[in-house]
Amino acid sequence: MAYDKFTVLTSSAVPLPIENVDTDQIIPARFLKATKREGFGDNLFRDWRYANDETPKADFVLNNPIYSGKILVAGKNFGSGSSREHAAWALYDYGFRCVVSSFFADIFKGNALNIGILPVQISAEFLDKLFLAIEADPNAEIEVNLPEQTITILATGEQESFDINGYKKHNMMNGFDDIDYLQAMKEEITAFTAASLY
């Protein structure tokens, strides 16, 4: 498998109520030298997390010990800018498996789905409810149910549905990238090819 299967994720969440977060802020260009997906988490939001002397900035959310979890709740228009896959790699390597926003850049959305991060696009109103729930209780649990395509604030039961491409949903639930998907169909492809020769 290319990554872990995603079915139902229940986790606390990290709030990032900043709009228009672009890929250069997610992973600065100077850290794009590697071609493997490993090690990028150390530099996720690098310039927001660390001062010039490499000390952590206490006011940035990833440096605040009260917040943790596998879900990042972000402001509107997350992942804009360049098409770099490394932005999704950095989020995955850090430990996030889901990013929630009221709008995603299309290329970022595709890159995230390709490596096992579920981008959940919701209404601005429900996004506000999520931020308020996390502010009230940093340990508040959010349930992201991919089979049902719902996101729920467990403490209140408030819920909203989200859309996802059927092919990408199938791959996420099986831990497949595009190559894994084709390999899973190898016998069918071989049979079809053999039948086509006659």
MOCOR-V124286 format. One record per residue. N is the residue number from 0. D_CENTER is the distance of its C-alpha to the mean C-alpha in whole Angstrom. Layout:
N_D_CENTER, N_D_CENTER
//
This chain:
0_18, 1_15, 2_13, 3_13, 4_13, 5_11, 6_14, 7_14, 8_12, 9_14, 10_13, 11_14, 12_12, 13_12, 14_13, 15_13, 16_15, 17_16, 18_16, 19_16, 20_14, 21_14, 22_13, 23_16, 24_15, 25_12, 26_14, 27_18, 28_20, 29_22, 30_19, 31_19, 32_22, 33_20, 34_20, 35_18, 36_14, 37_16, 38_17, 39_14, 40_13, 41_16, 42_16, 43_13, 44_14, 45_18, 46_20, 47_19, 48_19, 49_22, 50_26, 51_28, 52_29, 53_26, 54_26, 55_23, 56_23, 57_24, 58_23, 59_19, 60_17, 61_15, 62_19, 63_20, 64_21, 65_21, 66_17, 67_15, 68_12, 69_9, 70_7, 71_7, 72_10, 73_10, 74_13, 75_14, 76_14, 77_10, 78_10, 79_14, 80_17, 81_17, 82_15, 83_14, 84_12, 85_12, 86_10, 87_7, 88_9, 89_10, 90_7, 91_7, 92_11, 93_11, 94_9, 95_6, 96_5, 97_4, 98_4, 99_7, 100_10, 101_13, 102_13, 103_11, 104_12, 105_13, 106_13, 107_9, 108_8, 109_10, 110_9, 111_6, 112_8, 113_10, 114_9, 115_7, 116_4, 117_5, 118_5, 119_8, 120_11, 121_14, 122_17, 123_18, 124_20, 125_18, 126_15, 127_19, 128_19, 129_16, 130_17, 131_21, 132_20, 133_18, 134_21, 135_23, 136_22, 137_19, 138_19, 139_19, 140_17, 141_14, 142_14, 143_12, 144_14, 145_13, 146_17, 147_18, 148_15, 149_15, 150_14, 151_17, 152_18, 153_20, 154_23, 155_24, 156_23, 157_21, 158_19, 159_18, 160_17, 161_14, 162_15, 163_13, 164_15, 165_17, 166_17, 167_13, 168_14, 169_16, 170_15, 171_12, 172_14, 173_16, 174_14, 175_15, 176_15, 177_18, 178_20, 179_20, 180_20, 181_23, 182_25, 183_24, 184_27, 185_29, 186_32, 187_32, 188_31, 189_34, 190_36, 191_36, 192_37, 193_40, 194_41, 195_41, 196_43, 197_46
//
